[in-house]
Amino acid sequence: MAAYGIPPVDIARIAGIDSQELQVRYAEELATARSRANSRVAESLYRKALGDGPQSVSAAIFWLKSRACWRETNMHEISGPGGAPIETELTVRFV
C-alpha cells in the first residue's frame, strides 16, 4: 500500500494495528516502497520504449522527454523576399 502512496497511518488503520507499531515493524518496507514501485514502472516503460508495437513510440518519446531532457520546440523565422532582411522605412511626421 505504501508503494501506491497510501500514508502509513491509513495502512495501519486498514491492517488493524497502531501506526507506531507499523513504523517499527515495517520501517524498511515503508522507506523503500515508493522507490521499488517507481523502479518497476520505469522498467516496464523502458521495455515498452525498446519494443515494437503501438506503445513503443509513445513510451520512447515520454522517456526521452523526461529522462534525456528532449523538448519540442517551434521556431518561426520571418524574413524578406528570398530570405533577405526585412526592409523597414521610417516616416517622421510633424504635427
C-alpha positions in Angstrom: 0.0 0.0 0.0 2.9 2.4 0.7 4.0 1.8 -2.9 0.7 3.1 -4.1 1.1 6.3 -2.0 -1.2 5.4 0.9 0.0 7.1 4.1 1.3 4.9 6.9 -1.4 6.0 9.3 -4.1 4.7 6.8 -2.1 1.5 6.2 -2.1 0.9 10.0 -5.8 1.6 10.2 -6.5 -0.9 7.5 -4.2 -3.5 9.0 -5.7 -3.0 12.4 -2.5 -2.1 14.2 -1.1 1.0 15.8 0.7 3.4 13.4 3.7 3.4 15.7 3.9 -0.4 15.6 3.7 -0.3 11.8 6.6 2.2 11.7 8.7 0.0 14.0 7.9 -3.4 12.4 7.9 -2.3 8.7 10.3 0.7 8.7 12.4 -0.7 5.8 9.3 -1.6 3.7 7.8 1.8 4.3 11.1 3.6 3.4 11.7 1.7 0.2 8.1 1.1 -1.2 8.0 4.2 -3.3 11.4 3.6 -4.9 10.6 -0.1 -5.6 7.3 0.9 -7.3 9.0 3.6 -9.4 11.7 1.1 -10.4 9.1 -1.4 -11.6 7.2 1.2 -13.6 10.4 2.5 -15.1 11.4 -1.0 -16.1 8.0 -1.6 -17.7 8.2 1.7 -19.6 11.8 1.1 -20.7 10.8 -2.3 -22.1 7.9 -0.8 -24.0 10.1 2.0 -25.4 12.6 -0.5 -26.7 9.9 -2.8 -28.1 7.8 -2.9 -31.3 4.1 -2.1 -31.3 1.8 0.8 -30.8 3.0 1.8 -27.4 6.7 1.8 -28.2 6.8 5.3 -29.9 4.8 7.0 -27.1 6.9 5.3 -24.4 10.1 6.3 -26.2 9.0 9.9 -26.6 8.0 10.1 -23.0 11.3 8.5 -21.8 13.4 10.9 -23.9 11.4 14.0 -22.8 11.5 13.1 -19.1 14.9 11.4 -18.8 17.0 12.8 -21.7 15.7 16.4 -21.5 14.4 16.4 -25.0 12.0 19.2 -25.8 9.6 20.1 -28.6 10.5 23.5 -30.0 8.9 25.7 -32.6 11.0 28.2 -34.4 9.5 30.9 -36.6 11.8 33.0 -38.8 10.5 36.0 -40.5 12.4 37.4 -43.5 12.0 39.4 -46.5 12.0 38.1 -50.1 14.5 35.4 -50.8 15.5 35.2 -47.1 16.8 38.8 -47.1 16.4 41.0 -44.1 13.1 42.8 -43.8 13.3 46.3 -45.0 11.6 49.0 -43.0 11.1 52.6 -43.7 11.0 55.3 -41.0 8.5 58.0 -41.6 8.5 61.1 -39.4 5.5 63.4 -39.2 5.4 66.7 -37.5 2.1 67.8 -36.3 
